[in-house]
């Protein structure tokens, strides 16, 4: 009888120990869960506060679209033409939203573009996006040495570096005084084609798309990419950009030769979010 009582007491002690361990584990789980929630809430509050008045934001985007053709025909018969479409993009960055003074906080030390995606309804053509020499803005230029892993910019920090800049290279000024210029090319949408024209001359611009019966909806592109900035304090900023390259308009759009549009960049979608502190 005494032995049974002792055994029962041992069982009760073991049960109490197990319950104590379970209680401690539950407390630690709830404590860490609540601590994690508080940390997340604090981080979210700080993130919102930091981005209420953005240091960098896109103030304007200009799109210029036209067409181009390469004529390999003999005796000017226009029977062997390769047709391409291009859109030049100028992105202006405002760095004076939080302060009118130039400082380490609102100047750029590093910048690159990645996550580049281009989609159209038609698979025809070779779609590429790269840096565009601003001197060639509005003019067709083939993209040389294309790489789809991103665009790294050289940052000019001084007036001397600005004056010595070769615009053929990916250049951007630390004070954001020049726009980011990009060129999108849909090369060789049609190749070896014959273009009918009743005109005495044929313009190798956007009107060539009309003469070749290229449907604008099939080549309208959605272009997206991410712009990364590191300021001179070492803080990181990010803006995801998505552009609908609509080639049509009431005046005929690109069929009339070219189309130029200035996009509305009001709203948070065009703010650079501060992603490091």
Steps between C-alpha positions, in 0.01 A plus 500: 500500500780736597683407181195591291474839673867573428457397138194725462692792649783446252251499216347824628844658529583397144168638376565828685845525343358434152228761553763749621715438192200535269399822678852642462509405131156657441607816682820526297308442176241764587774737621705464180185521286394821670856633482508421127171681452632805682821500295300466176264780607795725593676426169180565303443828685858607438476399132184708454649796685824487299309499171238765578724765344710314240856610437486383138196479273429490127372842396450437128520222239517582129436233235589554133402220261561456130598241243802421290586289199810361333469470124709226339306510176666531166413772248282682759211255464428485878468121491747408773434719805556424868264700725556587867325711762668696776402699807734737680440557870614797710449471877549815709577458871410766753737501799377828654180372663644473851759778468590766246863476606737252338636260759635149541143387568344610169790436263572174318809288554385182320216418263397197297193361328394135509191276485448610138192348336340578165177339383296541182215307343724396213817295534638652182813710530797520736404705808779680682530779757823678578658837573450756222740780417291816566651663192324229297165540678221491240723331243529131427818338632574130506579363844856378509645243742158433651484318834173416668637478856470873568641848439774638725553878492820695542446783748659838431577665836684818392469771236819373340355149474185654350700690238706193414196271476454292189124480453548178308558339839244444775542833677296662778577809705516474877268801542230345274529791256477277192226250418544124477481435125407153380431355158255220427530333160279235347736409221398326179127469561479423130793394283552463127161658438363704213341833582239647269491876476323731258720786615798618301704452815472277804586626848692264723318607816185382677300526178691199366304289750175609336630432151603151610156437660649438844225494761590737785326288762732210419819703565376717787745423781478488875844587634592453865823530696639594841720805564740465794672803657760518775557850634825639639397394851489138385119479523314292240188605306279314254235594246319243285392647167234364265432671167225431248652603170177594321583582138156632408341843545220714357728662243608166354770415749811334370336445160536875443877476545556509874322540832633679808332479839571642845373267771329613818730405787288621790453249780700266719571255217773734375670556836828332579452295816777506754583135563804529730574713806 
